[in-house]
Amino acid sequence: MGSGQVTDWQGKHVTVAGLGVSGVPAAKVLHGLGAHVTVVNDGDDARAREQAAELEALGVTVRLGDGDTLPDGAELVVTAPGWKPDKPLFAAAHAAGVPVWGDVELAWRLRGLDGRQAAPWLCVTGTNGKTTTTRMLASILEAAGLRTAAVGNIGVSLLDAVVGDEQYDVLAVELSSYQLHWAPSLRAHSAAVLNLAPDHLDWHGSMEAYARDKGRVYEGNRVACVYNAADKATEDLVREADVEEGCRAVGFTLGAPAPSQLGVVDGILVDRAFVENRQKNAQELAEVADVDPPAPHNIANALAAAALARAYGVPARAVRDGLRAFTPDAHRIAHVADVDGVAYVDDSKATNTHAAQASLASYPSIVWIAGGLAKGATFDELVAESAARLRAVVLIGADRALIREALARHAPEVPVVDLDRTDTGAMLAAVQEARRLAVAGDTVLLAPACASMDMFVNYNQRGDAFAQAVRELGA
């Protein structure tokens, strides 16, 4: 189970850690390849028992309620990406000399196992914007006539993309810091780190460890390491990466690009990286108006997607056509409605301060609905940078006091309504308060800067509650 490809899984004893979106497919694929598979899972709820019954019917062994003990004879552990590195199971594996792979590592090792040409991976990571950028990239690749899919954290299962019947020319792969932590041998064709801000520090243990795991995406890149010229930390990760000879650093910027960069000139997205004589020449790719929505951070996403596509050799026209064909996911700066001259925008996906900052920077006069689970975040920098745009703030959720205190320090003149509620009905009250505070020309923006699980199942449900409340206003 070293760093090379495993071609014969027959009889191998593999432990899959965790049921769920990655564990169940991994167990099925490995069982189908002839491995002896044992799944261990912390939980023993109705959903877990249902998944266990499905796997046991195939001949997979499942142990529920005990995710910490390494099964006897295990030769490999394949873990769900969310399992923390300090789990006792992994300490036991390390002590026994048993390697631990994530689902991404498993998929990487299984490429081309059936003799097919393995499709190269164009990888995207970063604190925010990963999904949008990966889907933009897939749209551009499709516009170039390539067989592709958006995979990883989204869309088609990465394992299915690698071992399924569908054949791909190239894959657009979204990777989280968790997945990268458990993928030591991944080597992308080209990769991008969009940005780097504190997130998931409870899992990684420190900002340095989080950045190190993000930086793994550049290891062994063949053609281009794409970085954010406005975020020095991403460029530092490129400098530290051990890449193949000839691999280039390619920056993206919202300003005019220098050689080896993509950027914006007079409302045009331009490429000075993948052109002949880049000291003097630039290639027009698309217009800012082709990007939906044309908010600054989303233009940055489009430039990163374009850079990866261009690294793969995609023509300029396909960048334009792919961006025009792209439609953003729900709850990502989604315009819900205009009521009495006020725009209502759902960015429930802004679950951390970095995402909320990008969202707040997109509008000049905002009534901000914020709050939820802070996950250890602080809000001073966010409030200080956004204060001039805030007409008023409505706070909901368990950790709203942290935002209220930051507002008192950095925006004391901004009116704040503190709704002392964490029930799901609080969203309707929040929208009604926002309507009272807003004037024509304002944007009421749900960009919570917090996770949703104190009040809602997930950010989707939170965004749906906001949209429903807005619809009730206009009824």
NUNU-266921 format. One line per 4 residues: number of its first residue (from 1); for each residue x, y, z of C-alpha. Coordinates in nm, 2 decimals, decimal comma. Each point is the difference from the previous one (the first is absolute). Layout:
N
NUM> X/Y/Z | ...
end
This chain:
475
1> 0,00/0,00/0,00 | 0,29/0,23/-0,07 | 0,00/0,31/-0,23 | -0,06/-0,19/-0,32
5> -0,33/-0,13/-0,15 | -0,16/-0,30/0,15 | -0,11/-0,22/-0,29 | -0,11/-0,31/0,19
9> -0,25/0,06/0,28 | -0,10/-0,37/0,02 | 0,00/-0,11/0,37 | 0,14/0,33/0,14
13> -0,14/0,09/0,34 | -0,12/0,36/-0,02 | -0,17/0,20/0,28 | -0,23/0,28/-0,12
17> -0,05/0,26/0,28 | -0,34/0,16/-0,01 | -0,32/-0,06/-0,19 | -0,16/0,28/-0,20
21> 0,07/0,17/-0,33 | 0,36/-0,13/-0,04 | 0,00/-0,31/0,22 | -0,28/-0,19/-0,16
25> 0,13/0,04/-0,36 | 0,36/-0,08/0,11 | -0,12/-0,32/0,17 | -0,20/-0,11/-0,31
29> 0,29/0,07/-0,24 | 0,26/-0,18/0,21 | -0,23/-0,30/0,06 | -0,06/-0,01/-0,38
33> 0,38/-0,02/-0,05 | 0,02/-0,30/0,23 | 0,12/0,15/0,32 | -0,12/-0,11/0,34
37> -0,17/0,32/0,13 | -0,09/0,09/0,35 | -0,18/0,33/0,06 | 0,03/0,16/0,35
41> -0,23/0,28/0,10 | -0,04/0,21/0,31 | -0,38/0,04/-0,03 | -0,27/-0,27/0,04
45> -0,31/0,19/-0,10 | -0,28/-0,10/-0,24 | 0,18/0,14/-0,31 | 0,32/-0,19/0,09
49> -0,18/-0,32/0,05 | -0,18/0,04/-0,33 | 0,34/0,05/-0,18 | 0,15/-0,28/0,19
53> -0,27/-0,24/-0,11 | 0,05/0,10/-0,36 | 0,38/-0,07/0,02 | -0,04/-0,32/0,20
57> -0,23/-0,14/-0,27 | 0,30/0,03/-0,23 | 0,23/-0,18/0,24 | 0,17/0,30/0,16
61> 0,06/-0,01/0,38 | -0,14/0,30/0,19 | 0,08/0,10/0,36 | -0,23/0,27/0,13
65> 0,06/0,21/0,31 | 0,38/-0,08/0,01 | 0,20/0,22/-0,23 | 0,31/0,00/0,21
69> 0,13/-0,36/-0,01 | 0,21/-0,12/-0,29 | -0,13/-0,34/-0,12 | 0,24/-0,29/0,02
73> 0,20/-0,06/-0,32 | -0,07/0,34/-0,15 | 0,25/0,08/-0,28 | -0,15/0,34/-0,09
77> -0,24/0,26/0,15 | -0,21/0,21/-0,24 | -0,16/0,28/0,19 | -0,28/0,24/-0,05
81> 0,16/0,35/-0,04 | -0,17/0,15/0,31 | 0,15/-0,24/0,25 | 0,25/0,20/0,21
85> 0,37/-0,11/-0,02 | 0,01/-0,05/0,38 | -0,25/-0,28/0,00 | 0,13/-0,31/0,19
89> -0,06/-0,21/-0,31 | 0,27/0,19/-0,19 | 0,24/-0,02/0,29 | -0,05/-0,38/0,01
93> 0,05/-0,02/-0,38 | 0,32/0,21/0,03 | 0,13/-0,22/0,28 | -0,07/-0,31/-0,21
97> 0,16/0,14/-0,32 | -0,33/0,00/-0,18 | -0,04/0,29/-0,25 | -0,30/0,23/0,01
101> -0,15/0,14/-0,32 | -0,30/0,23/-0,06 | -0,26/-0,06/-0,27 | 0,19/0,23/-0,23
105> 0,32/-0,20/0,05 | -0,19/-0,32/-0,08 | -0,15/0,15/-0,31 | 0,35/0,12/-0,11
109> 0,15/-0,35/0,05 | -0,29/-0,16/-0,20 | 0,04/0,21/-0,31 | 0,06/-0,20/-0,31
113> -0,04/-0,33/0,18 | -0,21/-0,14/-0,28 | 0,26/0,09/-0,26 | -0,17/0,32/-0,11
117> 0,20/0,32/-0,04 | -0,02/0,17/0,34 | -0,16/0,35/-0,04 | 0,22/0,28/0,14
121> -0,13/0,20/0,30 | -0,04/0,38/0,01 | -0,03/0,07/0,38 | -0,16/0,29/0,19
125> 0,03/0,08/0,37 | -0,02/0,30/0,22 | -0,20/0,13/0,30 | -0,28/0,14/-0,22
129> -0,12/-0,03/-0,36 | 0,10/-0,36/-0,06 | -0,33/-0,14/-0,12 | -0,08/0,30/-0,23
133> 0,35/0,00/-0,15 | 0,00/-0,38/-0,06 | -0,34/0,02/-0,17 | 0,11/0,30/-0,21
137> 0,30/-0,20/-0,10 | -0,21/-0,30/-0,10 | -0,23/0,23/-0,21 | 0,30/0,14/-0,18
141> 0,15/-0,34/-0,07 | -0,34/-0,12/-0,13 | -0,02/0,31/-0,23 | 0,33/-0,11/-0,14
145> -0,16/-0,34/-0,10 | 0,18/-0,20/0,27 | -0,16/-0,28/0,20 | 0,02/0,12/0,36
149> -0,18/0,01/0,33 | 0,01/0,21/0,32 | 0,11/-0,25/0,27 | 0,14/-0,02/0,35
153> -0,21/0,18/0,25 | -0,27/0,05/-0,26 | -0,18/-0,15/-0,29 | 0,11/-0,35/-0,12
157> 0,17/-0,22/0,27 | 0,37/0,01/-0,06 | 0,02/-0,38/0,03 | -0,28/-0,04/-0,25
161> 0,18/0,24/-0,24 | 0,31/-0,22/0,02 | -0,14/-0,35/0,00 | -0,34/0,05/-0,16
165> -0,11/-0,07/-0,36 | 0,02/0,36/-0,11 | 0,33/0,10/-0,15 | 0,14/0,35/0,05
169> 0,27/0,21/-0,18 | 0,07/0,21/0,31 | -0,16/0,05/0,35 | -0,08/0,33/0,18
173> 0,07/-0,10/0,37 | -0,10/0,19/0,30 | 0,21/-0,09/0,31 | -0,05/0,10/0,36
177> 0,28/0,03/0,25 | -0,12/-0,32/0,16 | 0,02/-0,19/-0,32 | 0,35/0,14/-0,08
181> 0,12/-0,10/0,35 | -0,07/-0,37/-0,09 | 0,13/0,01/-0,36 | 0,38/-0,02/0,02
185> 0,07/-0,13/-0,35 | -0,24/0,22/-0,20 | 0,17/0,17/-0,29 | -0,21/0,24/-0,21
189> 0,04/0,12/-0,36 | -0,05/0,35/0,14 | -0,16/0,14/0,32 | -0,13/0,32/0,16
193> -0,01/0,13/0,36 | -0,26/0,27/-0,02 | 0,06/0,16/0,34 | 0,10/-0,08/0,35
197> -0,18/0,11/0,32 | -0,04/-0,16/0,34 | -0,26/-0,28/-0,02 | -0,03/-0,35/0,14
201> 0,28/0,08/0,25 | -0,17/-0,23/0,25 | 0,07/-0,29/-0,24 | 0,35/0,09/-0,11
205> 0,12/0,13/0,33 | 0,17/0,32/-0,14 | -0,01/0,24/-0,29 | 0,35/-0,13/-0,10
209> -0,13/-0,36/-0,02 | -0,31/0,12/-0,19 | 0,21/0,19/-0,25 | 0,24/-0,30/-0,04
213> -0,29/-0,23/-0,09 | -0,13/0,25/-0,25 | 0,35/0,03/-0,15 | 0,01/-0,38/-0,07
217> -0,21/0,07/-0,31 | 0,31/0,15/-0,17 | 0,23/-0,30/0,07 | 0,12/-0,15/-0,33
221> -0,21/0,23/-0,22 | 0,11/-0,04/-0,37 | -0,11/0,31/-0,18 | -0,13/0,29/0,22
225> -0,03/0,09/0,37 | -0,28/0,27/0,00 | 0,01/0,25/0,29 | -0,18/0,31/0,11
229> 0,22/0,31/-0,05 | -0,20/0,18/0,27 | 0,06/-0,27/0,26 | 0,37/-0,04/0,06
233> -0,05/-0,32/0,21 | -0,11/-0,18/-0,32 | 0,31/0,11/-0,19 | 0,21/-0,11/0,30
237> -0,15/-0,35/-0,03 | 0,11/-0,01/-0,37 | 0,36/0,10/0,09 | 0,01/-0,28/0,26
241> -0,14/-0,27/-0,23 | 0,21/-0,27/-0,16 | -0,13/0,00/-0,36 | 0,11/-0,16/-0,33
245> 0,26/0,16/-0,21 | -0,15/0,27/-0,22 | -0,32/0,05/0,21 | -0,08/0,37/0,02
249> -0,14/0,24/0,27 | -0,30/0,18/-0,15 | -0,18/0,28/0,19 | -0,34/0,14/-0,03
253> -0,09/0,36/0,09 | -0,30/0,23/-0,02 | 0,24/0,27/-0,13 | 0,20/0,01/-0,32
257> 0,20/-0,32/-0,03 | 0,38/-0,01/-0,01 | 0,17/-0,26/-0,22 | -0,09/-0,35/0,12
261> -0,33/0,12/0,15 | -0,37/0,02/-0,10 | -0,18/0,32/0,09 | -0,26/0,27/-0,09
265> 0,05/0,30/-0,24 | -0,29/0,23/-0,08 | -0,26/-0,26/0,08 | 0,17/-0,28/-0,19
269> 0,15/-0,32/0,15 | 0,35/-0,03/-0,16 | 0,27/-0,27/0,00 | 0,37/0,10/0,01
273> 0,11/-0,35/0,10 | -0,09/-0,24/-0,27 | 0,08/0,21/-0,31 | 0,30/0,04/-0,23
277> 0,24/0,27/0,12 | -0,18/0,07/0,32 | 0,23/0,30/0,07 | -0,19/0,19/-0,27
281> -0,32/-0,19/-0,09 | -0,33/-0,06/0,17 | -0,30/-0,22/-0,10 | -0,35/0,12/0,06
285> -0,20/-0,28/0,16 | -0,34/0,14/0,10 | -0,18/0,30/0,13 | -0,07/0,07/0,37
289> -0,37/0,00/-0,11 | 0,04/-0,37/-0,10 | 0,05/-0,09/0,37 | -0,31/-0,07/0,21
293> -0,01/0,18/0,24 | 0,27/0,25/-0,09 | 0,09/0,06/0,37 | 0,38/0,05/0,06
297> 0,06/-0,33/0,17 | -0,19/-0,19/-0,27 | 0,21/0,17/-0,28 | 0,30/-0,14/0,19
301> -0,16/-0,34/-0,01 | -0,05/0,03/-0,37 | 0,36/0,10/-0,06 | 0,13/-0,30/0,21
305> -0,23/-0,23/-0,20 | 0,12/0,16/-0,33 | 0,37/-0,04/0,11 | -0,05/-0,38/0,06
309> -0,18/-0,05/-0,33 | 0,26/0,20/-0,19 | 0,27/-0,21/0,17 | -0,17/-0,30/-0,15
313> 0,01/0,16/-0,34 | -0,36/0,12/-0,03 | -0,06/0,28/-0,27 | -0,10/0,35/0,11
317> -0,35/-0,04/-0,16 | -0,08/-0,29/0,22 | 0,08/0,21/0,31 | -0,26/0,25/-0,11
321> -0,26/-0,25/-0,10 | 0,05/-0,21/0,32 | -0,04/0,31/0,22 | -0,31/0,11/-0,18
325> -0,15/-0,35/0,03 | 0,07/-0,02/0,38 | -0,28/0,05/0,25 | 0,10/0,04/0,37
329> -0,13/-0,23/0,27 | -0,28/0,10/0,23 | 0,09/0,20/0,31 | 0,31/0,15/-0,15
333> -0,08/0,37/-0,04 | -0,34/-0,09/-0,14 | -0,23/0,29/-0,08 | -0,34/-0,10/0,16
337> -0,22/0,30/-0,08 | -0,03/0,38/0,00 | -0,26/0,14/0,24 | -0,07/0,37/0,02
341> 0,33/0,08/-0,18 | 0,20/-0,22/0,24 | 0,20/-0,30/-0,13 | -0,01/-0,32/0,21
345> 0,30/-0,22/-0,05 | 0,06/-0,35/0,14 | 0,37/-0,09/0,07 | -0,07/-0,26/0,27
349> 0,30/-0,18/-0,13 | 0,22/0,27/0,16 | 0,06/-0,22/0,31 | 0,33/0,17/0,10
353> 0,13/0,35/0,03 | 0,21/-0,02/-0,32 | -0,30/-0,09/-0,21 | -0,22/0,27/0,17
357> 0,27/0,26/-0,07 | -0,01/-0,08/-0,37 | -0,38/0,02/0,00 | -0,01/0,33/0,19
361> 0,25/0,15/-0,23 | -0,24/-0,05/-0,29 | -0,26/0,26/0,10 | 0,02/0,37/0,10
365> -0,28/0,03/0,26 | -0,10/-0,31/0,20 | -0,24/-0,11/0,27 | 0,19/-0,30/0,11
369> -0,16/-0,32/0,15 | 0,27/-0,19/0,18 | 0,07/-0,25/0,28 | 0,00/-0,37/0,07
373> 0,28/-0,23/0,12 | 0,33/0,18/0,00 | 0,23/-0,31/0,00 | 0,26/0,19/0,19
377> 0,01/0,30/-0,24 | 0,05/0,36/0,10 | -0,18/0,29/-0,18 | 0,20/0,32/0,06
381> 0,17/0,00/-0,34 | -0,32/-0,08/-0,19 | -0,19/0,28/0,17 | 0,28/0,25/-0,03
385> 0,04/-0,06/-0,37 | -0,38/0,01/-0,07 | -0,12/0,27/0,24 | -0,03/0,27/-0,27
389> -0,24/-0,22/-0,19 | -0,23/-0,08/0,29 | -0,33/0,19/0,03 | -0,12/-0,24/0,28
393> 0,05/-0,35/0,13 | -0,24/-0,27/0,12 | 0,15/-0,27/0,21 | -0,13/-0,35/0,06
397> 0,15/-0,33/0,12 | 0,20/-0,14/0,29 | 0,32/0,20/-0,04 | -0,15/0,33/-0,10
401> 0,15/0,18/0,30 | 0,35/-0,04/-0,15 | -0,11/0,20/-0,31 | -0,20/0,25/0,22
405> 0,32/0,07/0,20 | 0,21/0,05/-0,32 | -0,26/0,24/-0,13 | 0,01/0,20/0,33
409> 0,38/0,03/-0,04 | 0,03/0,07/-0,37 | -0,34/0,13/-0,12 | -0,17/0,16/0,31
413> -0,22/0,23/-0,21 | -0,16/-0,29/-0,20 | -0,35/-0,10/0,14 | -0,01/-0,36/0,13
417> -0,30/-0,21/0,06 | 0,09/-0,30/0,22 | -0,27/-0,27/-0,03 | 0,05/-0,22/0,30
421> -0,12/-0,30/-0,19 | 0,14/-0,33/-0,14 | -0,33/-0,15/-0,12 | -0,05/-0,04/-0,37
425> -0,28/0,26/0,01 | 0,25/0,26/0,08 | 0,09/0,04/-0,37 | -0,35/0,15/-0,07
429> 0,04/0,24/0,28 | 0,35/0,09/-0,12 | -0,12/0,07/-0,35 | -0,29/0,22/0,13
433> 0,25/0,20/0,21 | 0,23/0,04/-0,30 | -0,29/0,13/-0,21 | -0,08/0,26/0,27
437> 0,36/0,12/0,00 | 0,07/0,00/-0,38 | -0,07/0,28/-0,24 | -0,03/-0,01/-0,38
441> 0,34/-0,08/-0,16 | 0,11/-0,21/0,30 | 0,08/-0,37/-0,01 | -0,12/-0,23/0,28
445> 0,27/-0,26/0,01 | 0,00/-0,33/0,17 | 0,37/-0,07/0,04 | 0,01/-0,16/0,35
449> 0,38/-0,04/0,04 | -0,09/-0,30/0,21 | -0,11/-0,36/-0,04 | -0,37/-0,08/0,01
453> -0,03/-0,30/0,22 | -0,12/0,19/0,32 | -0,33/0,07/-0,18 | -0,02/-0,19/-0,33
457> 0,10/-0,34/-0,14 | 0,25/0,17/-0,24 | 0,06/0,33/-0,18 | -0,24/-0,11/-0,28
461> -0,29/-0,01/0,24 | 0,11/0,33/0,15 | 0,00/0,16/-0,35 | -0,34/-0,16/-0,08
465> -0,14/0,15/0,32 | 0,13/0,34/-0,10 | -0,15/-0,02/-0,35 | -0,33/-0,12/0,13
469> -0,01/0,30/0,24 | 0,08/0,24/-0,28 | -0,28/-0,15/-0,21 | -0,24/0,06/0,29
473> 0,10/0,37/0,00 | -0,09/0,04/-0,36 | -0,32/-0,20/0,02
end
